[in-house]
């Protein structure tokens, strides 16, 4: 099983997966898939993850990934210095685009 993986029971894409704009997860609905924006999960690596949506392009980068700032309550993410990271380029080989959804990883434990 690829790592990281969730240690708490919850539905949705694996912590390393990206759902591209207009696509749904397994339930097939692009406008309301599970998980919902703002859902939290804990990975086996000890990091917290939050499900967010990109507001614009976020470049692919080497580990730990591109740092993002999350805006509440919309739970949107944009490149910035907010202490969370988009998936690194071993997972996301192309940039994220506006509307893409992903698990943002908290940088500190």
HELIX and SHEET records of a PDB file:
SHEET    1   A 4 UNK A  18  UNK A  19  0                                        
SHEET    2   A 4 UNK A 101  UNK A 106 -1                                        
SHEET    3   A 4 UNK A  48  UNK A  54 -1                                        
SHEET    4   A 4 UNK A  40  UNK A  42 -1                                        
SHEET    1   B 5 UNK A  18  UNK A  19  0                                        
SHEET    2   B 5 UNK A 101  UNK A 106 -1                                        
SHEET    3   B 5 UNK A  84  UNK A  85 -1                                        
SHEET    4   B 5 UNK A  67  UNK A  71 -1                                        
SHEET    5   B 5 UNK A  76  UNK A  79 -1                                        
END                                                                             
